[in-house]
Amino acid sequence: MKTYAQINSNVRPGKSKGRSSLFQKLTISKGIANILLVLSTVVFIFPFYWIVTGAFKIQTTATAIPPEWIPLEPTLQNWVDLFKNPAWRWTFNSFFIAFGEMIAVCAVASMAGYVLAKKQFPGRKIIFTLFVAAMALPKQVILVPLFTMLADFGWVNTYHGLILPAIGWPFGVFLMKQFAQTIPGELIEAAKIDGCSEGRLFVTIILPLLKPAVGALAIFTFIGGWNDYFSQLIMTRTSNMMTLPLGISTLQGDIATNYGVLMAGAALASIPMITIFLVFQKAFTQGITMGAVKG
């Protein structure tokens, strides 16, 4: 039997040196990648850190130069002043509108996506093409005719005027249609042979199979409804109908601005988004990959 020294002596010096050089290059590349990752993380987290710490600073400290990176004398007065404004009402409006849009979009998009994926009727491909084309249409383009229509209905500055226009979200229909195509057609045929009605088929069979897509769409819709500043700015008229992002923007005065209160409002508005992302980050990933399913 060969000893370890004999085996080791048979290894080519050039080959061993090449492996060592490759290992060093991989180690250096990994180290550089980790450094860049840490720097990117700091860059993206720092604005949120500055908002949260600023929410506990008095006005003079929040605008001091050089800045006070850590609040040495934290205060809750900014939060007290924030809720002297109708901040509770703004928060309720944001949740109500976001949840309303989420439920309506998921219900309509799941049915529309199922029909476009599994039903054969004239013009099906044309309708789906129009939905895809509408995804490329900027929302600002339709705001003027939309506002005119809602004004004719008397829906300006109302909850249904803010919720109902979001129901036909093209991306939602596209996402559900792509996912519904993965449902086996034999399963639907077997249910029909057993005498299952169309409504029962959708509720008891199709909808549970669409659950992952519905979950991802619910998250996207809630975030979109919560952050939809521009549409809410056009459709609202009174302070009681403002959402939290819109109400916070009114705290910025023309002459003077209390940046501590403004940062407290920004921190409050960001909490639901961060919570949803951290809890449902897997659904975010599923939602991104679902759109790549071949139609």
Steps between C-alpha positions, in 0.01 A plus 500: 500500500614855419564733784343849517840653409525279189146585389557866568826492305312374192285816487619730230639827639347705220154352550512556877618857445217561252237379745644720773492802269139428402400465866661834580317667211166357616567613856585853386192516276275380783652756736443784252141383442431495875644850541283633216197326648558657840547846347183462294308391810619805692405732213147359478438475876641840593199709378261292709735523800514878460119523484450285811762683707371836376153411624638516856695828464387850578491752216836661578673163524337363183635792295833540681828517307706294558222242544439304817520141376350348817230689697664591831174642641219305330147638521150374424362849440520454123260204521266695726497790255449260209179360646371848582444507124243247368777239471275223635250583226772502236627162620149352495444632147827347380418157645138509382589599144797260476298205637202590281715505189673178603175305544336642185804450276563144620135402448465651152848410375474136610170455313619689192831314494325163526260584218776624269715195574246217488194618307480503122299788351537741207734792566675338797848567363410855403372576850814361660716701257317816606571420866869452422508825303328683788786396730731727299261797526608756764235558765530877463363473145159377615460727804328785314226288335470296819450811710239630254312171517508487881386863519200415280416211734543721807774273633775758551620513863333166583631157595347324201649765271844407635451121507292404196731641225774263618292184449599441137875500568655353181799351683267311735310342211825417322648337810192289574461396137861381480463297818156360408651353184698257717177342633437164326201511266416138590426610857241749377342246264478240779321750725250582226433130437423462872234769463689791657353837408718780364484704819573203725781389268670837532456535877584146609757392240648788301533760776694271741741416217544872433578571865876570452429743217217664694731545799769668290244718323348603835837625621573692180153656502517603867837666452381672183186629671694620803758689291265634231567864582425659161151354445396575857625857462274548195193323639485645852380843605476508882741419781275223635530307173879526473717192534808488721761578227285783370428637846867495595584713197270773634713526815770672298432871533575776250702705750607258774492123532520290815731228371465291814122465446555443128746219568266346757228489236738351243607232749136418576418470129796268435430254784223299321708471181809376680296257710323353198825461308679326787209263572408418139835528320460146363173603336683794341743256341215276381320798354805598296555148364130440426506767232766301315276194453468436128153578368 
